[in-house]
Amino acid sequence: MSVRAGVTGTALRMLRHIPQGPLERAEGVVMLRFFEHGSRRTGAVRQ
């Protein structure tokens, strides 16, 4: 099984303007910035 994740160009441009939150600073995972600021992300799981 594999998980596929992608980020659109729009989301990447938005990311530049969103400040880091405490979780992202602690864990070093950029994707947490989206979650900390209320964005929903979806993904697909393939078997």
Beta strands, then each sheet from edge to edge (+ up, - down):
strand 1: 2-4
strand 2: 44-46
sheet 1: 1+ 2-
end
